[in-house]
C-alpha cells in the first residue's frame, strides 16, 4: 500500500488493491484501522516515556550507589588507617613508658656513680688513726691506746667515751 499526499492535501491510493473499483475495505474500515493504529502508537509512546523515566531513575540510582561505594571504599581505607593509628598509639605509649624507665635508670646510675666517686678509696686509712709515715713494712711497732675521756651532756650528765664507767 502506498499513500501519496498531493499539494491539495488529498491522499491518493496508488494501489490496485485499494482502488475505488476493486475496494474490499471501505473508508470507514480504513478509518477504524487508522484509529486503532493511532491508539496503539499513543500507547507505545506512553510506554516508551515510562520506560525512559524508569531508565533515568535507574541510572540515577546506579550513580548514587557508585558514589556510596566509592565513599565506603574511602572510609574503609580510613578505618584501616584508624586501626593502624590505634596500634601505633599503643606502641607509642609503650615506648614512652620504656623511655621513662630508661630515664629513671640513667638518673639512678648517675646518682650511684656520684656516690661511688665521693667515697674513699678502699686502701685509704686516713682518719682512722693510721699514719702511713709511721708505718713500716719491717716489723711491728707498739700499739698505743688512748684513754677514754668523760664529757658532760649539755644538761650536766656524764657521757662515756669508750671506757668503763667510774662514778
C-alpha positions as CSV (number, residue, x, y, z in Angstrom):
1,X,0.0,0.0,0.0
2,X,1.3,3.4,-0.8
3,X,-0.2,6.7,0.3
4,X,0.8,9.8,-1.5
5,X,0.0,13.3,-0.5
6,X,-0.7,15.8,-3.2
7,X,-0.4,19.5,-2.9
8,X,-4.1,19.8,-2.3
9,X,-3.7,17.8,0.9
10,X,-5.6,14.8,-0.6
11,X,-4.4,11.3,0.0
12,X,-4.4,9.2,-3.1
13,X,-4.2,5.4,-3.0
14,X,-1.8,4.2,-5.7
15,X,-2.5,0.5,-5.3
16,X,-4.7,-1.6,-7.5
17,X,-5.9,-3.4,-4.4
18,X,-7.3,-0.3,-2.8
19,X,-8.6,1.3,-5.9
20,X,-12.1,2.6,-5.9
21,X,-13.4,-0.1,-8.3
22,X,-12.0,-3.2,-6.5
23,X,-12.0,-1.9,-3.0
24,X,-12.9,-4.5,-0.4
25,X,-12.3,-2.3,2.5
26,X,-14.4,0.8,2.6
27,X,-13.3,4.2,4.1
28,X,-14.9,3.5,7.5
29,X,-12.9,0.3,8.0
30,X,-9.8,2.2,7.0
31,X,-10.6,5.0,9.4
32,X,-11.2,2.4,12.1
33,X,-7.8,0.7,11.4
34,X,-6.2,4.1,11.4
35,X,-7.7,4.9,14.8
36,X,-6.5,1.6,16.1
37,X,-3.0,2.3,14.9
38,X,-3.1,5.8,16.4
39,X,-4.2,4.4,19.7
40,X,-1.5,1.7,19.6
41,X,1.0,4.3,18.7
42,X,0.0,6.5,21.6
43,X,0.2,3.5,24.0
44,X,3.6,2.7,22.6
45,X,4.7,6.4,23.0
46,X,3.3,6.4,26.6
47,X,5.1,3.1,27.4
48,X,8.3,4.5,25.8
49,X,8.1,7.6,28.0
50,X,7.6,5.4,31.1
51,X,10.5,3.2,30.2
52,X,12.7,6.2,29.6
53,X,11.7,7.6,33.0
54,X,12.4,4.2,34.6
55,X,15.8,4.1,32.8
56,X,16.7,7.6,34.0
57,X,15.6,6.7,37.5
58,X,17.7,3.5,37.4
59,X,20.7,5.4,36.0
60,X,20.4,8.0,38.9
61,X,20.2,5.1,41.4
62,X,23.2,3.5,39.8
63,X,25.1,6.8,40.1
64,X,24.2,7.2,43.7
65,X,25.2,3.6,44.5
66,X,28.5,4.1,42.8
67,X,29.1,7.3,44.9
68,X,28.2,5.4,48.0
69,X,30.5,2.6,47.0
70,X,33.4,5.0,46.5
71,X,32.6,6.7,49.8
72,X,32.6,3.3,51.6
73,X,35.9,2.3,49.9
74,X,37.4,5.6,51.1
75,X,36.0,5.1,54.6
76,X,37.4,1.5,54.6
77,X,40.8,3.0,53.9
78,X,40.2,5.5,56.7
79,X,39.1,2.7,59.0
80,X,42.2,0.7,58.2
81,X,44.3,3.8,58.8
82,X,42.4,4.4,62.1
83,X,43.2,0.8,63.1
84,X,46.8,1.4,62.2
85,X,46.8,4.7,64.1
86,X,45.4,2.9,67.2
87,X,48.1,0.2,67.0
88,X,50.7,3.0,66.6
89,X,49.3,4.9,69.5
90,X,49.5,1.9,71.8
91,X,53.1,1.3,70.6
92,X,53.9,4.9,71.2
93,X,52.6,4.7,74.8
94,X,54.7,1.6,75.4
95,X,57.8,3.4,74.1
96,X,57.0,6.4,76.3
97,X,56.8,4.1,79.3
98,X,60.1,2.4,78.3
99,X,61.7,5.8,77.8
100,X,60.6,6.9,81.3
101,X,62.0,3.7,82.8
102,X,65.3,4.3,81.0
103,X,65.5,7.9,82.2
104,X,64.9,6.8,85.8
105,X,67.7,4.2,85.3
106,X,70.0,6.8,83.9
107,X,69.3,9.1,86.8
108,X,69.9,6.3,89.3
109,X,73.1,5.3,87.5
110,X,74.3,8.9,87.7
111,X,73.5,9.1,91.4
112,X,75.2,5.8,92.1
113,X,78.3,6.9,90.2
114,X,78.3,10.2,92.1
115,X,78.1,8.3,95.4
116,X,80.9,6.0,94.4
117,X,83.1,8.9,93.3
118,X,82.6,10.6,96.7
119,X,83.7,7.5,98.7
120,X,87.2,7.0,100.0
121,X,89.3,4.5,98.1
122,X,89.4,1.1,99.7
123,X,93.1,1.4,100.7
124,X,92.8,4.9,102.2
125,X,93.1,4.6,106.0
126,X,93.4,8.3,106.7
127,X,91.1,9.4,109.6
128,X,91.2,6.1,111.4
129,X,94.3,6.9,113.4
130,X,96.6,5.3,110.9
131,X,99.7,7.3,109.9
132,X,101.3,6.0,106.8
133,X,104.6,7.8,107.6
134,X,105.0,6.0,110.9
135,X,104.1,2.6,109.4
136,X,106.8,0.4,108.3
137,X,106.8,-2.8,106.5
138,X,109.7,-4.3,108.5
139,X,108.3,-5.4,111.8
140,X,105.7,-4.5,114.2
141,X,105.5,-1.5,116.4
142,X,104.0,-0.9,119.7
143,X,100.3,-0.2,119.6
144,X,99.2,2.8,121.6
145,X,95.7,3.1,123.1
146,X,94.1,6.3,124.1
147,X,92.3,6.5,127.4
148,X,88.6,7.3,127.2
149,X,87.6,10.8,128.3
150,X,84.4,11.7,130.0
151,X,82.4,14.6,128.7
152,X,79.3,16.1,130.0
153,X,75.9,16.5,128.4
154,X,74.6,19.9,128.0
155,X,72.3,19.1,130.9
156,X,75.3,18.2,133.1
157,X,75.2,14.4,132.9
158,X,78.4,12.3,132.0
159,X,79.0,10.8,128.6
160,X,81.2,7.7,128.4
161,X,83.7,8.0,125.6
162,X,84.9,4.4,125.3
163,X,85.9,3.4,128.8
164,X,84.3,1.7,131.8
165,X,82.1,3.9,133.9
166,X,83.9,5.2,137.0
167,X,81.5,7.1,139.2
